[in-house]
Amino acid sequence: MTDTTHRTTAIILAAGLGTRMKSRLPKALHRLGNQPMINHLITTARQVFDDVVVVTGPDMPELEQAVHPFRTVTQVERLGTAHAANAARNLFGAGDIAVLYADNPLITAETMEHLLAARRQGASLALLGMRPAVPGRYGRIVEDHGKVVKIVEFKDATEDERRITLCNAGVMCAGAEDFRNWLENVRNDNAQGEYYLTDVVEMAAKAGSVVCVEAPEDELAGVNSRSELARAEATLQTRLRNAAMDAGVTLVAPETVFFSTDTVLEADVTVEPNVFFGPGVTVRSGALIRAYSHLEGCTVGEGAMIGPYARLRPGTVCAAHTHVGNFVELKNVELGEGAKANHLTYLGDASVGSGTNVGAGTITCNYDGVFKHRTVIGERVFVGSNAILVAPVTIGDDALVAAGSVITDDVPAGDLALGRARQALKSGRGLQIKQSLKARKEQG
């Protein structure tokens, strides 16, 4: 039989609206590293806790979808943090409960483990605290001879209490049964008329000991405004950059590179300045991503060179040793090993064989206004500059497409395709036109 008394559950409070962000989007769905900030917290919590439960507000289907398949409960009325936690009481189980906040997305697994360890070492309740450079409106942790006595919200604090530098991060951990009992006894006789979760600290202190686990401000600072969201993004990006460099990636100007949370860069990748990695990017060892490139939903093979000023869009796979040059855009393209598209080119919904060279100014016409169509280019093909390939079309191995051609029919392997108008010469006519134009300019 499973021992549920040692099972741990993280309750994430996520019912908050985006009021201070001036947003119709639930606060928990604002993005960090190209994913909702609540998903950062869930990912970390799953490394430490056995179960995760999310408390949402009414009419938040997008939030429920974002946290699926984790269990959710609804706080029908927003009457405070204790009221929100109480909405999940039937899912507490019999082990330890940690209450987390969706707007504290950057807490590390290490800090969560320290919190849980403090609770398991005999504390009635363990909580997280920090000492921010500017304590501002954070609730203050009141101690007596090194022991936590209570937490007082800023609005209700005296001047002496507001001078305390140890601030509440909101996160706390206790036994499930104790939490249920304390939540039943929380009252709303305060300046806001709300049920504060922080009131359980004083109850826990009377029942036993309350331990404060301190952690860095940049890990615990809340996200309640657009400026705080930007600061959290900066913190996350610093973590991601450091992790990449620790894993053997060269970032020429780290502070200019933007990562998504799921970006995968293998050892010996080099990234030049001002590169943006959107969701779903993997770059294999030895690849070079040159300056001002934008990658999203793509894979870059070993030893490939991308950019500068290249754009790789979702569905693109660049095999080993490919070259994608300046002002080249690829969308849903398979670029074979050693293939090149070095200048001013758009390839969409296409397969390009190994060793093929696509000349400057080439485009695949993949969209007819209703449907997308595919272009298939074989191996060792040479496509001349300013070629227009009208899909659906197939170009066979070793074929040559003459510069300036419009290709509307399949090209057999090894053939030369010319799809341009025959050049005509009109003797002296060029000079006559130029003289006529100059005369018109002088007249008026």
Disulfide bonds with the S-S distance in Angstrom:
none
